[in-house]
């Protein structure tokens, strides 16, 4: 039985009668940059998230970059242009590369903390312990669909940018300066290409981001800020408007699929993800010291799996000059050797989930 990690074709065919007209409408309008579909998507997503301001941008990576620029991290958005500042951004060592990359692109030094003992999210106490007088921003990441409590980070008074690329749900940006989203196709709410957004309670910050995503220009050709070409395409916004109507059902199905795994894998010598009622399971990530052998075993049975992430950020070759060594952040390093994501997407059948679970059990019986 073939079990894909994600099945975007199956998802499309279920909603194509709504997606196709939405795309055709944008094409017929001739409005291929900005336009009403983007405006309406931002309003609809803002309501979904409990009344936040939403600024659609070109990718999750650009969401991080635009947010950091707007909050004057590193070189900022013009205030410190041409100046050298010895500043730091504190983030987790266990995440996708875009988070520390944002700091580096703006001339700041990334400072890495370890993850918690019981999840893949940052250890809050360790993160706080790495804050210094040089810290200009803190970038926590809600890993794999589990939202973390950022209240202690916000209490420092340092701007907090939540990387919520894997955890789109109400509660993000409820305390922090803002949160960033990714609409990469495989995300719980995915576009048909790249896309992202910055979400915030601040109308002022949202307005600034709206200017920055168009090269800092308002009115046209008058540039009060320096920004970039960070616009979300209206075709993607039209697709996301359709998909947003299904998101609650899809996330509920992910939780149901995760629970089915829990019931069938509970007695095995592996660690299951933290069980939390609001976990949205962008990934269902187990931990086992026999990770690589298990992955090969599943692949032989046509079951997809993925390693997130095989090398923690503090040990990436491009950060060698920062001085981190193996053993510096042991929990992140252990996770990179043990974590394996199993298929959990909402288009899985019960038979597929049971086949995956029985295959994992078969591995441990062998």
C-alpha positions in Angstrom: 0.0 0.0 0.0 1.4 3.4 -1.0 1.3 5.9 1.8 2.6 9.4 0.9 3.8 11.9 3.4 1.4 14.5 1.9 -1.0 14.1 -1.0 -1.7 17.5 -2.5 -3.3 16.0 -5.6 -5.9 14.3 -3.6 -6.6 17.5 -1.7 -7.0 19.5 -4.9 -9.4 17.0 -6.5 -11.7 17.2 -3.5 -12.0 21.0 -3.8 -11.3 21.7 -7.4 -14.9 22.8 -8.2 -14.2 25.8 -5.9 -10.5 26.3 -6.6 -10.7 26.4 -10.4 -13.3 29.2 -10.6 -11.4 31.2 -8.0 -8.2 31.0 -10.1 -10.1 31.7 -13.3 -11.7 34.8 -11.8 -8.2 36.2 -11.0 -6.9 35.5 -14.4 -10.0 37.1 -16.1 -9.7 40.2 -13.9 -6.2 41.1 -15.2 -5.2 42.0 -11.6 -2.2 39.8 -11.1 -0.5 41.8 -8.3 -2.3 42.8 -5.1 -6.0 43.2 -5.8 -9.3 42.3 -4.1 -8.7 38.6 -3.5 -5.6 39.4 -1.4 -7.5 42.1 0.6 -10.4 39.7 1.3 -8.1 36.8 2.2 -6.3 39.0 4.8 -9.6 40.0 6.3 -10.9 36.4 6.4 -7.7 35.0 7.9 -7.7 37.9 10.5 -11.2 36.9 11.6 -10.2 33.3 11.8 -7.3 34.1 14.1 -9.5 36.1 16.5 -9.3 39.6 15.1 -5.7 40.0 14.0 -4.3 42.3 11.3 -2.9 40.1 8.5 -0.4 41.2 5.8 0.1 38.7 3.1 3.7 38.3 1.8 5.6 36.2 -0.7 6.8 33.4 1.6 7.2 32.3 5.2 10.8 33.3 4.9 9.9 36.7 3.7 7.4 37.0 6.5 10.2 36.6 9.0 12.4 39.0 7.2 9.7 41.7 6.8 8.7 41.3 10.4 12.2 41.7 11.7 12.9 44.7 9.4 9.7 46.4 10.6 10.7 45.8 14.2 14.2 47.3 13.5 16.2 44.1 14.1 19.8 44.4 12.8 19.9 46.9 10.1 16.2 47.5 10.6 14.1 49.4 8.1 16.2 52.4 7.5 17.0 53.7 11.0 20.3 51.9 11.2 21.1 51.7 7.5 24.8 51.8 6.8 25.6 51.4 10.5 27.3 48.5 12.3 25.5 47.2 15.4 26.7 44.4 17.6 23.3 42.8 18.1 21.9 39.3 18.7 18.7 37.4 18.0 17.9 34.5 20.3 16.1 31.5 18.7 16.0 27.7 18.9 18.6 25.4 17.5 16.0 22.9 16.3 14.0 24.4 13.4 14.0 25.2 9.7 17.0 27.3 8.6 14.9 30.4 7.8 14.6 31.5 11.4 18.3 32.2 12.1 18.9 33.1 8.5 16.6 36.1 9.1 19.0 37.4 11.8 22.1 36.9 9.6 20.5 38.7 6.6 20.0 41.8 8.8 23.4 41.8 10.2 22.5 40.3 13.6 24.2 37.3 15.3 21.9 34.3 16.0 22.2 32.9 19.5 20.8 29.4 19.9 19.0 27.7 22.8 18.1 24.1 23.3 14.7 22.4 23.1 12.5 21.3 26.0 12.8 17.8 27.4 9.2 16.9 26.6 8.7 18.5 23.2 10.5 19.9 20.1 9.7 23.5 21.2 12.4 25.7 22.7 13.2 25.4 26.4 11.9 28.7 27.7 14.3 28.9 30.6 17.2 28.2 28.4 16.0 30.7 25.9 15.6 33.4 28.6 19.1 32.5 29.9 20.6 33.4 26.6 19.1 36.9 26.5 21.6 39.7 27.0 21.9 43.5 26.6 22.7 42.8 22.9 19.4 41.0 22.3 17.2 42.9 19.9 14.6 40.1 19.2 13.5 36.7 20.3 12.3 34.2 17.7 10.5 31.2 19.2 9.1 28.5 16.9 5.9 26.6 17.4 7.2 23.2 16.2 5.2 20.6 14.3 1.8 22.1 15.3 2.3 22.5 19.0 1.8 26.1 20.2 4.1 27.2 23.0 3.5 29.7 25.8 5.5 32.8 25.0 4.4 34.9 27.9 7.7 34.8 29.8 9.5 35.8 26.6 7.2 38.8 26.1 7.7 39.8 29.7 11.3 40.6 28.9 10.2 43.7 26.9 12.2 42.6 23.9 10.3 42.2 20.7 9.1 38.6 20.2 8.4 37.3 16.7 6.6 34.0 16.8 7.5 31.7 13.9 4.1 30.0 13.5 4.8 28.5 10.0 3.8 25.0 11.3 1.1 26.1 13.8 -1.7 28.2 12.3 -4.4 28.6 15.0 -6.0 31.2 17.2 -3.7 32.2 20.0 -0.6 33.1 18.0 0.4 36.8 18.2 -2.0 37.3 21.1 0.8 38.6 23.3 3.8 39.1 21.1 4.7 41.8 18.6 3.7 39.5 15.7 3.7 36.0 14.3 4.7 34.8 10.9 3.0 32.2 8.7 4.0 30.1 5.8 1.6 28.9 3.1 4.1 26.5 1.5 2.0 23.9 -0.3 2.6 21.2 2.4 1.5 23.4 5.3 -1.9 22.8 7.0 -3.1 25.8 5.0 -1.0 25.6 1.8 -1.0 27.6 -1.4 -0.1 26.3 -4.9 3.3 27.8 -4.5 5.1 30.0 -2.1 3.3 32.4 0.2 3.2 33.7 3.8 1.9 36.3 6.1 2.7 38.4 9.1 -0.1 38.6 11.7 -0.3 41.2 14.5 -2.6 42.9 17.0 -1.0 46.3 16.0 -2.6 48.3 13.3 0.5 50.5 13.1 2.8 47.5 12.6 0.5 46.0 10.0 0.4 49.4 8.1 4.2 49.6 8.2 4.5 46.0 6.8 2.0 46.9 4.1 4.3 49.7 2.9 7.4 47.6 3.3 6.1 44.7 1.1 6.0 47.2 -1.8 9.6 48.5 -1.5 8.7 50.9 1.3 6.7 53.0 -1.1 3.7 55.1 -0.3 2.7 56.9 -2.4 4.0 55.2 -5.5 7.7 56.0 -6.2 8.1 57.8 -2.8 10.1 55.6 -0.4 10.0 56.5 3.3 11.3 53.0 4.2 13.4 50.3 2.6 11.6 47.1 2.3 11.3 44.6 -0.6 9.1 42.9 -3.1 7.3 40.8 -0.5 3.8 40.7 -2.1 1.5 37.6 -1.9 0.2 36.8 -5.4 -3.6 37.2 -5.7 -3.9 33.8 -7.4 -2.4 32.3 -4.3 -4.7 34.4 -2.1 -7.7 33.2 -4.1 -6.7 29.6 -3.5 -6.1 30.2 0.2 -9.5 31.8 0.6 -11.1 28.5 -0.6 -8.8 26.3 1.5 -9.4 28.4 4.6 -13.0 27.3 4.7 -11.8 23.7 5.1 -9.0 24.3 7.6 -10.9 23.5 10.8 -12.1 20.2 9.3 -8.6 19.4 8.1 -7.0 20.1 11.4 -9.6 18.1 13.2 -8.8 15.2 10.9 -5.1 15.5 11.6 -5.8 15.3 15.3 -8.0 12.2 14.7 -5.3 10.6 12.6 -2.7 11.3 15.4 -5.0 9.8 18.0 -5.3 6.6 15.9 -1.5 6.4 15.7 -1.4 6.8 19.5 -3.7 3.9 20.1 -1.7 1.6 17.8 1.8 2.6 18.8 1.4 3.2 22.6 3.2 0.1 23.8 6.3 0.4 21.5 9.8 1.5 22.6 9.5 4.9 21.0 8.5 8.4 22.1 5.2 9.8 20.7 4.5 13.5 20.3 3.2 15.5 23.2 -0.6 14.9 23.5 -2.3 18.3 23.6 -5.9 19.0 22.6 -4.9 22.0 20.5 -2.0 20.3 18.7 -2.7 20.8 15.0 -0.2 18.1 13.8 1.5 19.7 10.9 3.7 16.7 11.5 3.4 13.6 13.6 7.0 13.1 14.8 8.1 10.1 16.8 11.5 9.6 18.4 13.5 6.4 18.3 17.2 5.6 18.6 16.7 3.3 15.6 15.3 6.1 13.4 17.4 5.5 10.2 16.7 1.7 10.2 13.0 2.3 10.8 12.9 4.8 7.9 14.5 2.2 5.6 12.0 -0.4 6.7 9.0 1.8 6.0 10.4 2.9 2.6 10.7 -0.7 1.6 6.9 -0.9 2.2 6.2 2.3 0.2 5.5 4.4 3.3 6.9 7.9 3.1 8.6 9.4 6.2 10.8 12.4 6.7 13.6 13.6 9.0 13.1 17.0 10.6 15.9 18.0 11.0 19.0 15.9 10.4 21.5 18.6 11.6 20.6 21.1 14.3 21.1 24.8 13.4 24.0 25.4 15.8 26.1 22.8 14.0 25.3 23.9 10.5 28.6 24.5 8.6 27.7 28.2 7.8 27.5 28.9 11.6 30.9 27.3 12.5 32.3 30.8 13.3 29.8 31.1 16.1 31.8 28.5 18.1 29.1 25.9 18.9 30.5 22.4 19.2 28.9 18.9 19.4 27.4 18.6 22.9 26.7 22.3 23.2 22.9 21.8 22.9 22.4 18.1 23.7 18.6 17.8 23.5 18.5 19.4 20.0 21.3 17.1 18.9 19.6 14.0 20.2 16.3 15.0 18.5 18.2 15.4 15.2 19.3 11.8 15.4 16.0 10.3 16.6 13.0 12.3 15.1 11.0 10.8 12.3 7.8 12.2 10.8 5.0 9.8 9.8 2.2 10.6 7.4 -0.6 12.4 9.2 -2.3 14.5 6.5 -6.1 14.7 6.4 -6.4 12.7 3.2 -5.2 9.5 4.7 -7.6 6.6 5.0 -7.9 4.6 8.2 -6.5 1.7 6.3 -3.4 3.6 5.4 -2.9 4.8 9.0 -3.3 1.2 10.2 -0.8 0.0 7.6 1.8 2.5 8.8 1.2 1.6 12.4 1.3 -2.2 11.8 4.5 -1.7 9.7 6.1 0.2 12.6 5.1 -2.7 14.9 6.5 -5.1 12.4 9.9 -3.3 12.5 10.1 -3.8 16.3 9.0 -7.5 16.0 11.7 -8.2 13.4 
